[in-house]
Every structure is written in structure tokens, then in C-alpha cells.
Amino acid sequence: MEMKRIFLLAALWMMSGCAHPGDLKIQLDDQVRVPQRRVLVFWVDGVRDDLMKEMICAGQLPNIQKYLYNRGCHADNAVCCFPSITYASMATANTGLYPGHHQIMGNKWFDRNSGKYQNYMLARTYLQVDHDLRAPTIYEILGDKYTVTIQAPNRRGATRPYDNWMSSGIDWFFDRYSDVDKLVAQRFEEVAACSAVTGRWPDYIFAYFPTLDHIGHEDGANSAAYQNAMINVDDQVGRICRALEHNGLLKDYYLIFTSDHGHVYAEKKNYWLPEDFLRKDLKLPVVDQMFLENKEPGAWHEYLKKYRVVMVDGGPRQAQLHLRCGDHWHDQPSFEQVSHFLEKYDSGVYEQHGRKELIELLTQVPAVRIVTAKVDENNVRVFTADGQGQVTRKINPDGTKVYRYKNLRNDPLGYGKFPFTVGMVNKDFYDSETWLNASCTSEFPDFVPQVIEFYDSPRAGQIGLFAAKGWDFDKKALGGHGSIIRDDMVVPFVVAGPGIAQGSIKTARLVDVMPTVLDMLGCTDRLKTIGPLDGKTLLPVLTGRK
């Protein structure tokens, strides 16, 4: 049997072929209609923005520099969404909404109302994100346009999605990681071939490059392997841009280069497993993985009766805890119940740990930088080992939102000492843009508005744990993401194209991608039919009109 398996794998390896390294073979004829307005997004998983900028300055990324930086505008401080996890970020970019509003809370989530535990990290489940998404995608809004996705799991409504499932899967199996990203570029040859048949070039292309994130987890974002993977991404950007240039398309093309999250290095010894802490130290019955995948909801609720905690580690540097404080999971716990969880559930454990509650015990773990907990629909509490603060949201009569951060004890966010936020702490309410601009260079960029919007979702836990720099909640990895500190949250955001001013802007958000793309395509009027967004178009700022 083992020999048969080897022969089968060898056959698949040969059938998959190797991604050719040379320039793309694309030649559009005059029959193909090229839209006057068109956008291409390079979405590269897990880019460290600081390292990318260093490599550009060192001349190591000549194609990104030539085709994007030198021709366009970049954000000095672009932030992803809260939490900084792939599926949440991609859905955020595709809907213009935060995770708390589109409901994709990470690579995994739990819904206490239905009893469902979802995990997108499996070959059989990664496309289910389109079913679970609770908002219209950019592809659906552009229903009459020709839209293409390449290797992107979130593509509901796209005219032509390319999966690369078989070929990429084989490359992953044989550790040919660079070939995975080469295949993304190579798909543009197929896009061109399809255009020759349909007579149309796409209005919008979203190309997803997954390899860098994998290398970051496996070898660390400080490694030579990570830098080599970044150089390979640069090569693919060059191949695609040269092909567009050869066919006379590049000059009037809007190009966006961005990422879903940063990447934080963690030594092997610097790991902490929250599930072990909950089970072994606190003796709590915990679910921490998908269960009863193909069963009916009634079976899920029956299964959960014997558990008090569902833990979701949808990214290796964060975890969400869902607590059952009463008899039924569908009962939403109050902040008072969460605050006295151990005392009410198991007084013996509570006494054994010096009458300390769950939140306090979690803040005392060195691996944990911040703990958050929902107080009510407009208030979130923030905890550290010796500090406590509160974020409050107020919704004005016209629907606009403003936010206040109050230091309750020892300022857990450090905003009271940070020069750009010091005058805002314990003061008035400020809008989202004001908080972004003030906090964008702090340890916790854009924390205030994003944390409270996250907890709008019923799929958010009652308690959130976020890792400190240099720590991971996974003992296998050398790096990760998902936390809310700067290294996790800051991403590259570079735009080039017609009318884009050269230089830089101070801030951007991934939630701005969708409305910006619609503006680039001349389709902002379509937003009137889908309701308010969390993001806004950046095109006026990028073109210097604002």
C-alpha cells in the first residue's frame, strides 16, 4: 500500500506541473474589450509592513517599488481589522464592514444562539465563508461587471473564481511553497485566454498570495525564508505588471497592494496554551474545536450541555471565550455574571486561586497583553494585570458614531502618556477617524472604535485574550498574528493608477478597500442600496482632491 501511495503522489506531482518562472505569455487582440476603469488588488497574506519598507529602501523589492511605490501613494499607517486574522480581514475588505457587522469573526467562530462552531482551516470547509457571510460582497454589488478572484476563499458573486485547489495543494504537500504564489501570477494567462473567448477583460481582479503567511508561521517573520518569500511575491508582481504593460493596460490600471495582517515573531519557548490553562489550572470543561460537523443544531445544543466554556482560537495570537453562566447556552451572560464566573460556577476553584476571578487570572499570564470583555451594547471593558479602562460608544441621532476611552485604573492602553492621545483620555467623545489618526502610531492603533464594533456580533465571545509581543498561543509556530498590538495590526497599503498622487497619506484601513474600489470603478452610487458602511472611499485623498 505504501508503494501505491508513493506512486500516486509522484503521478500527482508530475500532473500538477511546475509554475514556469519566466514572463507571462499574454497577448490580447483587438477583439477584447478593455474597460476604461479597472482595478487589480494584490492581496498578500501576512506582510510585515516595517520589513517591506526596509526591503524597498534596500532595493530588494524592485518591482513593487517600480510599479507601485514610485508610481503611486502609500499609507504610513494602514490598519487591518480587529481581530487581525485572514478570513475576518478578507471579508472586511470585500464588504466595507467590520467583523462585528459582516459576522466572519476570524478563521474560526462560535455562535451561541445556533450552537455552531465553524472552522475554515480545513480543505472541506474553507469555502463555507461565503455561506456564513452576512453582508453583500463587492462582487455581488458589481453584478453586471466582470469580476475575477484568484485563490481567494471569499468570492461570493464573482464572475470567474480561480481556485488553484489541486495544483496548490500538491505544491503545499511537496513543500514547493514559492510555486504556490507563482501559480497565482500564472493564472493571468488563463484570464487572458478566457478574455479572448468572451471578448471582455475583467473590470476587477482580486489576486490572493498565501505563501508568505505560511513561511511566517513556520520559520518566523525574522527569517531569511520569510524575506525570500517576500522577494518571490515581488517577482510575481513584476511578471503581472510587465504583462499588463506589454499589452498597453498598465498606465490606466488602478493597482492596490495590501495585506490582511502583520506577523509577530515568537521563540519556541514563548508559547502559552489557553485551553490547557482553562482545563488543567481552572478545571473548566472546555470545547476548543469544531464538533458534530454534519449534525443538526439540536445535536449541537445537546452536546454543549456538559460544557461551560467554548474557546475559539481563530488566530494563534488571540482567543475568544464564550461562557455559559446559566442553564442554557442561548442565554446571553451579563457582564456581572462574567465578572463572577468562577465564584458562581465553582467556588472551590475560586478559593483555590486566592478568590481571583477568571478575567484577573488571565491578565496575570505573561503571554497575555490585553483582556477585553463586553459590558453592554455600547461599552467594552479593557484589562491588564494592573490596569482597567472602558471604551464607550454613542450613536448620534443622525446615525454617526463617536467613542470615548476612560482610564479606570493605570491606563491599560497607555493612551494617557502617548502624545497624540493624551488629551483625549477621560474627555469628550471623538469620531472614528479622530481616534485612528491619534492612535495610529501607538502600541494599540485604532483600538477604540474597532473593539466596540467587534462586540456587536453574537459570534463574539464574552472575553477576548490578546497576546503580548513575542508570545504565541500555539506551541508549534515561530510566529503568528491575531492580537491587537501594532505589529499584528499594521499592514502595507499602496495604490497606483490614474490620478493617484505620488507620496504618502497618514492612515488607511482595510475596511476602506471596498468603497475605494467602487469609487475607482465609478460605482459609488450602488452603495445607496446596501446601507451604511464602516469604511469610506480613499480615492479623494489618494488623488489629492481632499
Phi, psi and omega in degrees: 000323181295321179295321178298319179297318180297316179296320180296315180296321178296320179295317178297321179299317181288323180293327184291331182072170178249143178293125182285142188273347187281186179298151180289142181266086182233126177218101180278137176266175185292347181285340184278124179276120179259121181296143180297321177254126181208149186225140174232126177253123169267107183252105186252118186290125168076044181271127170282112184298319181296319179292319179300317179295322176297317182292326176295315179297330180274001179076018183271348179235067189295329183284317175298321178295313185291311190270342182240295185300311184289336183260352190216213190229141177233156177271132176292327182218087175261139182240147176274204181258170179255114003274163186276076187224145191307302187295323177295316183292318181295319177295325177297315179293330184272349182239342186074018181235154175284161180306323180296348181247330175267348169082004173266100193272358181157199176285345175219157172199163176231138177244110184292336180288314180272335185086009184273136172247117183253144178218114182270004187273021181237150182300328184276349186239350192296337180271357182288350179303325181296327178287325186274344183291130185251047178197152176293140178271165177299329180291322177291321179295326178264041187302330180268359178266166178263107184243141184229137169240144178237112177065020182263126180290328180265101186213023184302123180096351180294141179297316185218099174270133173253127186268321189059024190296307183292308185295317180293321179300320179292320178297320177299316183299319182267014177061029177265065190294322181296330180292334179299313179287330176296324179294329177298313178296320183296333179298339178295334174295321178289323175301316179295319179296320178293323179295327178296329180279315184277339183078016182226136169266145184298145172284326186217129177234131176242111184249120186255123180251110189266348195292320186303317179299317179300315179295322178300318177291318188281317186245348182093147183282002174260001190273161174295326179297321178295316178296321178295323177294324177293321177296323177294321175301316178301319177300319182290322174300319178296316179301314182293314183292324177295321179295319178295318180296318180300328181263013176072022184259339193294317189306318184258018181267132168279123178245132177236127176243122180206184183215167183271338182187169174274201179209133185241126179285139176219125177296153183306324182287341184267065175230153176216133183255105182300327180295322177291321178300316181292319184282309189276316183278320185256356176057036180266137174287116191235138167258129180226023177204166181298141183226153174044054190305318186254018180268168178281158181306326179300323179291325178299313182294322178296317179298322186282351184301331184271006182242150178253337184226134166247122180254131179243114179253064185291007174194144191287002177237022174204158175210145176248132178251123174257126186249139170258107183262346179239208183278334188233146179291330183282356173280120181283120181292146173276164177298325178299316178295318179296320182294336181241033188297308183293319181300318182280323185278315183213092183296333179295313177296320179300314180292321182299328182260033173068032180058034176262140182273171185303312182299316180296318179297322180292323181291339182276356178280126182302331182288343186262122179272318185217144170239136178239153177210137179284129176269307174203191189293344181234015181217135176230133179265144182238131186232143162232182184302325181234010184229160178207134178220173180218133175257130181236138177249142173233131179256117182287163180305330180275004178093349178289152184245142175227157190223149177228142173246124181246127176276109180273328178194121172056027167038077185300334180270348182070015182291336181288344178250352181278129191301330185268349179243352187303325181278359183256341184290134180062019183249224186281179171273140179231151181285171185300318181296321179296317178295319179300309183294327181283324188258358191298337179254009181273179176294331183239075183291132174063023185293314191301305180290323187287325184295321184283328176291327178302317185281007172289338185276139173292348178272359175278145178284175176279333181230135175245136177246133183229129190287150173282162178299135179085005180238156179221152175263023180221124184280351183272333192269160172254011180179161180193197184197177180121339180281184187245012176277169188305316184297332176278322193271332186275133184227160173289148175211103184234135182228134173227156178149185185299124177082355181288126181285140177284141179132220183213158170243161187287314188221159172201163176228152175297331180295346178275350186299310184300307179295330178293317178296317178299322177294317178300327180271001180072032186237025182296337179297338182288343179294338181296337185269354186243000178089177185293147177253164171275334180265175179217159176289136177261000185301318178301321179290318183292332180264000179079013180278352183220000000 
